[in-house]
Amino acid sequence: MSLTAIPGIKVGHVTDINALTGCTVILCPQGAVGGVEVRGGAPGTRETDLLRPLYLIEKVHAILLTGGSAYGLAAADGVMQYLEEQRVGLDVGVTKVPLVPSAVIFDLWIGDWQVRPDAKMGYQACVLANEQPVAEGNVGAGTGATVGKLFGPQYAMKSGLGCATINLDGGLIVAALIVVNAFGDIIDDRQGIILAGARDPAHPDKLLNTAENLLKNPSANVFSGPNFSNTTIGVVATNACLTKEQANKMAQFAQDGLSRVISPSHTMLDGDTVFILATGEIKINLQTLAVATYRAVVEAVKRAVIKAEKVAGIPAARDIHPCYLSLEGRVSL
C-alpha cells in the first residue's frame, strides 16, 4: 500500500500516456511534519526552504511530484486550489494557505514536450487521491521516467514510480514512494546486477556500467543537452513522531538509500530530492527509523524499474532480463 498504509495520507496520480508525463500528489490534510534533502547539481523544486529547521513552518499539507521539468511546477497551483476549497492550510485569517512543497523530473524529451503537468492536472490528482494501494510503474510522475542516459536518451531504459512499505513491531510504518529518473544505473543491491541502465550503442540489448565507463573515459562530455533529462524524486512517510530537525535528518538517510541502488547517484546532472512526512502517532528509536527509511527507499527504487513497461521504443527491465522480476515481492528487513 505504500504511503496510504499510514492513516490520514492519500495518494493520487494523473497519467498522460500519450504525452508521456504526469503528476502524483500526496495529501495529508491534517498536516504532517516535513523534511527534505536535495542532492545533485540540477534540482527543480518549490517551497523546499520552508522545510528547513530554521524556518517557522512545522507542518505541510501535501507534496507534489511531477513531470514536465520546471514547467511542471505549475501543477502545484492546482493542488493549492483544491486544498483551499477544502479549507485546508495555514490559517492566515482571511483564508487558509496550503503548503505544498514540490519537485520535478525532466521528461520533456520522451513524449510530447509541449504537454506538461499544469494546475488542472494537479487539481485532478487531488480529486483522484485515495487510500487504496498505490499504482506503480508508468503512472503519475513516473510516466516519462527513464534511467541510464550516459550515451543519450536513445540508449536509456524505461523506469517509473515504485513503492515499498516496512511494518515494525509497535505499529511503526515507514513507506517510500520514489520516481526514478536517474542519469545512472539501477542496481540489485543483493546480487550486484544492473537491473536497468545505459545500453551499449553497439549492442542495445547489452547493459554497460555507467560508473565504470565514466572512469575509463574521464574526458567524455556528458554535459550535452539531452543528458540533462534526469533527477530522482520521492517521499518517505511514517507515523512516527518527529521534530522538524529529525525529519530533515531522516531525509538524509533516505538519500543514502538512493546511493545504495543508483550508480552513480546525486550527479551534477541530477537534482535528487526526497521529502519526509511524519504524522506523529508513535514514538520510536531514531536509529531504527533511519534503517527502515533506508531500506524502504532501496526497495522502492528497485520496484520503480521492475514495474516499468516499455514505451516509445525504450525497453524496461522486464525486456532485458525478465528473470529479475522475482525481486518484486522482496521487501523485507
C-alpha positions in Angstrom: 0.0 0.0 0.0 3.0 2.3 0.4 2.2 5.7 1.8 -1.5 5.0 2.0 -0.8 2.5 4.8 -0.4 5.5 7.0 -3.7 6.8 8.3 -4.5 10.3 7.0 -2.4 10.1 3.9 -3.9 9.8 0.4 -2.2 9.5 -3.0 -3.5 10.5 -6.4 -2.0 10.0 -9.9 -2.8 11.7 -13.2 -1.2 10.0 -16.2 -1.0 11.3 -19.7 0.0 8.1 -21.5 0.1 9.9 -24.9 2.3 12.8 -24.0 4.2 10.5 -21.5 4.1 12.8 -18.5 2.0 13.1 -15.3 2.0 14.0 -11.7 1.5 12.4 -8.3 0.1 14.2 -5.2 0.5 13.0 -1.6 -2.2 14.6 0.5 -2.0 14.9 4.3 -4.9 17.3 5.1 -4.4 17.1 8.8 -0.8 18.3 8.3 2.5 16.4 8.8 5.9 17.4 10.0 8.0 17.8 6.9 11.7 17.5 6.0 13.7 17.5 2.8 17.1 16.7 1.4 18.3 17.9 -2.0 21.4 16.5 -3.6 23.0 16.7 -7.1 23.5 19.7 -9.3 20.2 20.1 -11.1 17.2 20.3 -8.8 13.7 21.6 -9.8 11.8 22.4 -6.6 9.2 24.6 -5.0 8.7 25.5 -1.3 11.6 23.4 -0.1 13.1 26.2 2.1 10.1 26.2 4.4 11.0 22.6 5.4 14.4 23.7 6.8 14.8 23.5 10.5 15.5 27.2 11.0 12.2 28.4 9.4 8.8 28.9 11.0 6.5 26.3 9.5 6.4 22.9 11.1 3.7 21.1 9.0 2.8 20.8 5.3 -0.4 19.7 3.7 0.7 17.9 0.5 3.7 17.0 -1.6 3.6 17.2 -5.4 5.9 15.1 -7.5 5.6 15.9 -11.2 7.0 15.6 -14.7 7.4 18.5 -17.1 10.7 19.9 -15.8 10.3 23.4 -14.3 7.1 23.9 -16.2 5.5 21.1 -14.2 5.7 23.0 -11.0 2.6 24.8 -12.2 0.6 21.7 -11.1 1.2 22.8 -7.5 -1.2 25.7 -8.1 -4.0 23.2 -8.7 -3.1 21.3 -5.6 -3.3 24.5 -3.6 -6.6 25.4 -5.2 -8.1 22.1 -4.2 -6.9 22.2 -0.6 -8.1 25.8 -0.2 -11.5 24.8 -1.4 -11.4 22.1 1.3 -10.4 24.7 3.9 -7.0 23.0 4.4 -3.9 25.0 5.1 -2.2 27.5 7.3 -4.8 29.8 8.8 -3.8 33.4 8.0 -7.1 34.9 9.0 -8.7 35.8 5.6 -8.1 32.3 4.2 -6.1 29.1 4.7 -2.9 28.8 2.7 -2.0 25.2 1.8 1.7 24.4 2.0 2.7 22.2 -0.9 6.5 21.5 -1.4 7.1 20.1 -4.9 9.8 18.6 -7.0 10.0 17.8 -10.8 11.7 15.4 -13.1 12.8 16.2 -16.7 10.7 14.1 -19.1 10.2 16.5 -22.0 12.3 14.5 -24.4 10.4 11.2 -24.3 6.8 12.2 -25.3 5.2 15.5 -26.4 7.4 18.2 -24.9 4.6 20.8 -25.4 2.3 18.9 -22.9 3.3 19.5 -19.3 1.5 19.0 -16.0 -0.4 22.1 -15.1 -2.8 23.4 -12.5 -5.7 21.4 -14.0 -3.7 18.2 -13.8 -2.6 18.9 -10.2 -6.2 19.6 -9.2 -7.4 16.4 -10.8 -4.7 14.4 -9.0 -6.2 15.6 -5.7 -9.7 14.7 -6.8 -8.4 11.2 -7.6 -6.4 10.8 -4.4 -7.5 7.9 -2.2 -6.3 5.5 0.5 -6.2 2.5 -1.9 -2.9 0.7 -2.7 -0.7 2.9 -4.9 -0.3 2.1 -8.5 3.3 1.7 -9.7 5.3 1.8 -12.9 4.4 4.0 -15.8 2.0 6.2 -13.7 1.8 9.7 -12.4 5.1 11.4 -12.1 6.8 8.2 -13.2 5.1 8.1 -16.6 8.0 9.6 -18.5 10.8 8.4 -16.2 13.9 6.8 -17.6 17.4 5.8 -16.4 20.9 5.2 -17.8 21.5 8.2 -20.1 25.3 8.1 -20.4 25.0 7.6 -24.1 22.0 9.8 -24.6 18.2 9.2 -24.2 18.1 6.8 -27.2 20.1 4.3 -25.2 18.3 4.8 -21.9 15.8 2.4 -20.3 12.3 2.9 -19.1 11.8 3.4 -15.4 8.8 4.7 -13.4 7.4 5.0 -9.9 7.9 2.5 -7.2 6.6 2.0 -3.6 7.7 0.0 -0.6 6.4 -0.3 3.0 8.1 -1.6 6.1 6.0 -2.5 9.2 7.7 -2.9 12.5 6.6 -4.0 16.0 4.7 -1.5 17.9 2.7 -0.3 14.9 5.5 1.7 13.2 5.1 2.2 9.5 7.7 3.5 7.1 6.7 3.8 3.5 8.5 5.2 0.4 7.3 6.4 -3.0 10.1 7.1 -5.4 10.1 8.4 -9.0 13.3 7.1 -10.6 14.6 9.2 -13.4 18.4 8.9 -12.9 21.4 9.6 -15.0 23.0 6.4 -13.6 22.1 2.7 -13.5 19.8 0.9 -11.1 21.5 -1.9 -9.2 20.1 -5.0 -7.5 22.0 -4.5 -4.2 21.6 -8.1 -3.2 23.1 -9.6 -6.4 25.1 -6.8 -7.8 23.2 -6.9 -11.1 22.3 -3.9 -13.2 18.6 -4.0 -13.4 18.2 -1.0 -15.8 20.7 1.5 -17.1 22.8 2.7 -20.0 22.6 0.4 -23.0 25.6 -0.3 -25.3 25.1 1.7 -28.6 26.8 -1.1 -30.5 24.7 -3.8 -28.8 21.4 -2.2 -27.5 20.4 -5.4 -25.6 23.6 -5.2 -23.5 23.9 -3.0 -20.4 27.0 -1.1 -19.7 28.2 0.1 -16.3 27.9 3.9 -16.2 30.3 4.5 -13.4 33.0 2.3 -14.9 32.6 3.9 -18.3 33.0 7.4 -16.7 36.2 6.2 -15.0 37.5 4.8 -18.3 36.7 8.0 -20.2 37.4 10.9 -18.0 37.4 13.4 -20.9 33.9 12.3 -22.2 31.4 15.2 -22.4 28.3 14.1 -20.6 27.0 17.7 -20.2 25.2 17.8 -23.5 21.6 18.9 -23.8 19.8 15.5 -23.8 21.8 14.4 -20.7 20.1 17.0 -18.5 17.0 14.8 -18.6 17.5 13.3 -15.0 16.5 13.6 -11.3 15.1 11.1 -8.8 12.4 12.4 -6.5 10.2 10.9 -3.8 8.5 10.9 -0.4 9.1 8.8 2.7 6.2 8.9 5.1 5.9 7.5 8.6 3.5 7.5 11.5 6.5 8.2 13.8 6.7 11.3 16.0 9.4 13.6 14.6 10.6 17.1 15.1 11.4 19.1 12.0 15.1 18.7 12.7 14.6 14.9 12.9 12.6 14.8 9.7 15.4 16.5 7.9 17.8 14.0 9.3 15.6 11.2 8.1 15.7 12.7 4.6 19.5 12.4 4.7 19.1 8.6 5.4 16.6 8.4 2.6 19.1 9.9 0.2 21.7 7.3 1.4 19.2 4.7 0.2 19.3 6.2 -3.3 23.1 5.9 -3.3 22.8 2.2 -2.5 21.0 1.3 -5.7 21.7 4.2 -8.1 25.2 4.3 -9.6 26.3 7.0 -9.8 23.8 9.0 -7.8 23.5 12.7 -6.9 25.5 13.7 -10.0 25.8 17.2 -11.4 23.1 16.1 -13.9 20.6 15.0 -11.3 18.6 17.0 -8.7 17.7 14.2 -6.4 15.1 15.4 -3.9 13.4 13.3 -1.1 10.7 14.6 1.2 9.8 13.3 4.6 6.3 13.3 6.1 5.7 12.4 9.8 2.2 12.2 11.2 3.4 11.9 14.8 1.5 8.9 16.2 4.3 6.7 17.5 7.5 7.4 19.4 10.4 5.4 18.1 14.1 5.0 18.3 15.5 7.2 15.6 18.2 4.8 14.6 15.6 2.1 14.0 13.6 4.6 11.9 16.8 5.5 10.0 17.4 1.9 9.0 13.8 1.4 8.0 13.8 4.6 5.9 17.0 3.5 4.1 15.6 0.0 3.4 12.2 1.3 2.2 13.9 3.7 -0.3 16.1 0.9 -1.6 13.2 -1.4 -2.3 11.0 1.4 -3.8 13.8 2.3 -6.3 14.1 -1.3 -7.5 10.4 -1.6 -7.9 10.3 1.6 -10.0 12.3 -0.2 -12.7 10.8 -3.6 -12.2 7.2 -2.3 -12.5 8.0 -0.1 -15.5 6.9 -1.1 -19.0 8.4 -0.4 -22.5 7.2 2.8 -24.2 8.3 4.7 -27.3 10.8 2.0 -28.2 12.6 2.4 -24.8 12.9 -1.1 -23.2 12.3 -1.8 -19.5 14.0 -4.2 -17.1 11.4 -6.9 -18.0 12.5 -6.7 -21.6 16.3 -7.0 -20.9 16.2 -9.7 -18.2 12.7 -10.7 -17.1 14.1 -13.2 -14.6 14.7 -10.4 -12.2 11.0 -9.7 -11.9 11.2 -12.0 -8.9 12.5 -9.1 -7.0 9.0 -7.6 -7.0 7.9 -9.4 -3.8 11.1 -9.0 -1.9 10.5 -6.1 0.5 11.7 -7.1 4.0 14.2 -6.3 6.7 
